[in-house]
Amino acid sequence: MDIRFSEIAHAFQPSQIRNKIFDDPGVISFAAGKPDSSLFPTDKMKQVFNNVIDRHGEGAFQYSETEGLKDLRTIIANQRMEVAGVNVNAENIALTSGAQQGIEFSAKIFVNEGDVILTENPSYTGALSAFKAYRPKCVGVTMDNDGMKMEELEEKLQLYPNTKMIYTIPDFQNPTGVTMSIEKRKRLAELGAKYKVPIVEDCPYGDIIYEGKRYPSVKSFDKAGWVIYLGSFSKVFVPGLRIGWVCASAQILEKYIMAKQNSDLQCSSLNEVLTIEYMQAYDLEGHINKIKQVYKARRDLMLERIKQYFPEEIKYTTPNGGFFIWLELKQGIDANEILEKSFEDEKVVFVPGGSFFTGTEYKNFIRLSYSSVNDKEIIEGMKKLGKVVSNYY
Amino acid sequence: MDIRFSEIAHAFQPSQIRNKIFDDPGVISFAAGKPDSSLFPTDKMKQVFNNVIDRHGEGAFQYSETEGLKDLRTIIANQRMEVAGVNVNAENIALTSGAQQGIEFSAKIFVNEGDVILTENPSYTGALSAFKAYRPKCVGVTMDNDGMKMEELEEKLQLYPNTKMIYTIPDFQNPTGVTMSIEKRKRLAELGAKYKVPIVEDCPYGDIIYEGKRYPSVKSFDKAGWVIYLGSFSKVFVPGLRIGWVCASAQILEKYIMAKQNSDLQCSSLNEVLTIEYMQAYDLEGHINKIKQVYKARRDLMLERIKQYFPEEIKYTTPNGGFFIWLELKQGIDANEILEKSFEDEKVVFVPGGSFFTGTEYKNFIRLSYSSVNDKEIIEGMKKLGKVVSNYY
């Protein structure tokens, strides 16, 4: 069959984070950036189910508003945005199917073919893939231990006047685990306003901080409305409901709502009321505090085993939250080859770092996720992976 | 603020079928193309909730496959596609967030800027809006009482060699209620193959047939794989779970799955297992037979009241299924003006027909939906609307 696909469809690439070998039975997977399902409030959800039918009846199953139910948007504004240091109300919130949909809409709304998107380099591969459909030029900005280099960012804003979006993950970044400093957050908000470039702040992990208080979001420093905040319940509550949100000025939010209308009409009404009932009946902050302890212990264990089993000269990040550690191997090593070997010989998998870069030049990085593996798996898997990696040194 | 939106975002238009006045309290609405929520199997869903937690546990809340859970895809292949006359298996099915997402993906996958999409004229306004983002030229094909004129379709296929998609709603079409004959379905499948143009067959209403057996889908006549079938549980089960599907050849389906990955990763895992449990525990065919009787009685009542209260020379369709009757007013009458009057004077609303056309030339049409209004509302609302319309004759 000689099917003529669109240019967009020709540009589609299979996801590097949803490789089938990651689901192979018996593997120890440091690949999946997913929360540990044993931490989900499953028993509480059973109660919530019954409340939903009693209180919302058949309305839970009917069509509802494209932007999302007002009660849920109010909870998000009052609770989730408040902890991010942002003072907004329901009119500034629209729901999306996870933050991923907010990412895809951002490119759709701001970017024409050939326009520039500035991102941290490396950045979330699922965002880079989603952007690709709109055929932008994605230009990476180098990171320090406290986030994007702001001088380099400004240079690139000047160099590329057709920059239409800055995409950032300021908290425990995917894939590096790096957190942007408060000073840089302020500066980033200023630069967006100065150059009139929307900043898309992707915050799925912000609440999962191990030491200290949650960082104020970039959006909290946004005076003129250039920052679009993407939030999600996927990492702190459950991902299976597909409830995320966009927080933006009314003028910008209107475009996201129209994109949502065209794409899939609305999120699941049922999942919206389930989320409302859970948030009203239970203490999400308490739940977050509980899961943070578990993830922190796993981070500690993984870091310890890197020290124990990996070559001494290897560089790695020490995340203060989130799910990821980022490993830099010596130049010349191809992490894809390491993955092949560690899968075949040891049944241990991870995500090779290449697909997180805007270019194709870096192959010597590994993203390790510790969020959905238990202590035994970390101990065993890191020993095995350390052995494979050590063979290259 | 001087925000530079993309060309796509500039082309967004507010939905004509989600006008805020339709939700005004106290209106009688013939506007909403939604199922009657009093017909939902709400009590059964309460039982299904408990089964889901018992059987799937925390997995119901975790991330799962982009294409959808295999058990659900198998049920869809074996049950829903079988009633559409199509013999496929789970490998030919991928889930979407309602058929709407399948519609949007179709344009994304097949259409470049300036390419032609051929559609029935009029057609579903939500599809025309979704297509617009990809800046095609939408060319309408005139309809008879048994669907698209096939000679005109072929002429246009010859006239526009850059036709990349034919979009059709063969059963109880939105907005006209018209059904495509079996002969035309065969011919349409042949034309797609002959001109190598994908046919996107949108089938949300196919099961809701009042008299006779369900029509075989266009896909059932598809030998070479040019037909993409879009299905949905929204009208026959519940819309609030946002579960629809695409049925296509493996080569085409792969592109839909990659579009899904980029857009929102996956449908709601919870809603997938809820649908599986419902389908396994209860008889959807029996449920469909029950709701069909209700919708048929409402259609009869609405047709009767058109005869009674509307000007004699008015033309209208007599749908054999689905949710809609299509009214043609005499030329020169603007249905938008009628809507204004009937809302202000009588608190009765409907969707003016203009937005369903590929061009802007037709204003004298009205879409009436009888699916979510009770007998009392139909009797009262049609009397009032008939009065408003009669004033123009």
Boltz contact constraints between the chains, C-beta under 6 A:
constraints:
  - contact:
      token1: [A, 1]
      token2: [B, 225]
      max_distance: 6.0
  - contact:
      token1: [A, 6]
      token2: [B, 109]
      max_distance: 6.0
  - contact:
      token1: [A, 6]
      token2: [B, 110]
      max_distance: 6.0
  - contact:
      token1: [A, 6]
      token2: [B, 111]
      max_distance: 6.0
  - contact:
      token1: [A, 6]
      token2: [B, 112]
      max_distance: 6.0
  - contact:
      token1: [A, 7]
      token2: [B, 112]
      max_distance: 6.0
  - contact:
      token1: [A, 8]
      token2: [B, 108]
      max_distance: 6.0
  - contact:
      token1: [A, 9]
      token2: [B, 109]
      max_distance: 6.0
  - contact:
      token1: [A, 9]
      token2: [B, 255]
      max_distance: 6.0
  - contact:
      token1: [A, 12]
      token2: [B, 258]
      max_distance: 6.0
  - contact:
      token1: [A, 15]
      token2: [B, 261]
      max_distance: 6.0
  - contact:
      token1: [A, 34]
      token2: [B, 63]
      max_distance: 6.0
  - contact:
      token1: [A, 37]
      token2: [B, 58]
      max_distance: 6.0
  - contact:
      token1: [A, 37]
      token2: [B, 62]
      max_distance: 6.0
  - contact:
      token1: [A, 40]
      token2: [B, 58]
      max_distance: 6.0
  - contact:
      token1: [A, 40]
      token2: [B, 61]
      max_distance: 6.0
  - contact:
      token1: [A, 42]
      token2: [B, 58]
      max_distance: 6.0
  - contact:
      token1: [A, 46]
      token2: [B, 53]
      max_distance: 6.0
  - contact:
      token1: [A, 49]
      token2: [B, 49]
      max_distance: 6.0
  - contact:
      token1: [A, 53]
      token2: [B, 46]
      max_distance: 6.0
  - contact:
      token1: [A, 58]
      token2: [B, 37]
      max_distance: 6.0
  - contact:
      token1: [A, 58]
      token2: [B, 40]
      max_distance: 6.0
  - contact:
      token1: [A, 58]
      token2: [B, 42]
      max_distance: 6.0
  - contact:
      token1: [A, 61]
      token2: [B, 40]
      max_distance: 6.0
  - contact:
      token1: [A, 61]
      token2: [B, 238]
      max_distance: 6.0
  - contact:
      token1: [A, 61]
      token2: [B, 240]
      max_distance: 6.0
  - contact:
      token1: [A, 62]
      token2: [B, 37]
      max_distance: 6.0
  - contact:
      token1: [A, 62]
      token2: [B, 240]
      max_distance: 6.0
  - contact:
      token1: [A, 63]
      token2: [B, 34]
      max_distance: 6.0
  - contact:
      token1: [A, 63]
      token2: [B, 239]
      max_distance: 6.0
  - contact:
      token1: [A, 97]
      token2: [B, 264]
      max_distance: 6.0
  - contact:
      token1: [A, 98]
      token2: [B, 264]
      max_distance: 6.0
  - contact:
      token1: [A, 100]
      token2: [B, 264]
      max_distance: 6.0
  - contact:
      token1: [A, 100]
      token2: [B, 265]
      max_distance: 6.0
  - contact:
      token1: [A, 101]
      token2: [B, 264]
      max_distance: 6.0
  - contact:
      token1: [A, 104]
      token2: [B, 262]
      max_distance: 6.0
  - contact:
      token1: [A, 104]
      token2: [B, 263]
      max_distance: 6.0
  - contact:
      token1: [A, 108]
      token2: [B, 8]
      max_distance: 6.0
  - contact:
      token1: [A, 109]
      token2: [B, 6]
      max_distance: 6.0
  - contact:
      token1: [A, 109]
      token2: [B, 9]
      max_distance: 6.0
  - contact:
      token1: [A, 110]
      token2: [B, 6]
      max_distance: 6.0
  - contact:
      token1: [A, 111]
      token2: [B, 6]
      max_distance: 6.0
  - contact:
      token1: [A, 112]
      token2: [B, 6]
      max_distance: 6.0
  - contact:
      token1: [A, 112]
      token2: [B, 7]
      max_distance: 6.0
  - contact:
      token1: [A, 129]
      token2: [B, 262]
      max_distance: 6.0
  - contact:
      token1: [A, 130]
      token2: [B, 262]
      max_distance: 6.0
  - contact:
      token1: [A, 225]
      token2: [B, 1]
      max_distance: 6.0
  - contact:
      token1: [A, 238]
      token2: [B, 61]
      max_distance: 6.0
  - contact:
      token1: [A, 239]
      token2: [B, 63]
      max_distance: 6.0
  - contact:
      token1: [A, 240]
      token2: [B, 61]
      max_distance: 6.0
  - contact:
      token1: [A, 240]
      token2: [B, 62]
      max_distance: 6.0
  - contact:
      token1: [A, 240]
      token2: [B, 269]
      max_distance: 6.0
  - contact:
      token1: [A, 240]
      token2: [B, 270]
      max_distance: 6.0
  - contact:
      token1: [A, 241]
      token2: [B, 268]
      max_distance: 6.0
  - contact:
      token1: [A, 241]
      token2: [B, 270]
      max_distance: 6.0
  - contact:
      token1: [A, 242]
      token2: [B, 268]
      max_distance: 6.0
  - contact:
      token1: [A, 255]
      token2: [B, 9]
      max_distance: 6.0
  - contact:
      token1: [A, 258]
      token2: [B, 12]
      max_distance: 6.0
  - contact:
      token1: [A, 261]
      token2: [B, 15]
      max_distance: 6.0
  - contact:
      token1: [A, 262]
      token2: [B, 104]
      max_distance: 6.0
  - contact:
      token1: [A, 262]
      token2: [B, 129]
      max_distance: 6.0
  - contact:
      token1: [A, 262]
      token2: [B, 130]
      max_distance: 6.0
  - contact:
      token1: [A, 263]
      token2: [B, 104]
      max_distance: 6.0
  - contact:
      token1: [A, 264]
      token2: [B, 97]
      max_distance: 6.0
  - contact:
      token1: [A, 264]
      token2: [B, 98]
      max_distance: 6.0
  - contact:
      token1: [A, 264]
      token2: [B, 100]
      max_distance: 6.0
  - contact:
      token1: [A, 264]
      token2: [B, 101]
      max_distance: 6.0
  - contact:
      token1: [A, 265]
      token2: [B, 100]
      max_distance: 6.0
  - contact:
      token1: [A, 268]
      token2: [B, 241]
      max_distance: 6.0
  - contact:
      token1: [A, 268]
      token2: [B, 242]
      max_distance: 6.0
  - contact:
      token1: [A, 268]
      token2: [B, 268]
      max_distance: 6.0
  - contact:
      token1: [A, 268]
      token2: [B, 271]
      max_distance: 6.0
  - contact:
      token1: [A, 269]
      token2: [B, 240]
      max_distance: 6.0
  - contact:
      token1: [A, 270]
      token2: [B, 240]
      max_distance: 6.0
  - contact:
      token1: [A, 270]
      token2: [B, 241]
      max_distance: 6.0
  - contact:
      token1: [A, 271]
      token2: [B, 268]
      max_distance: 6.0
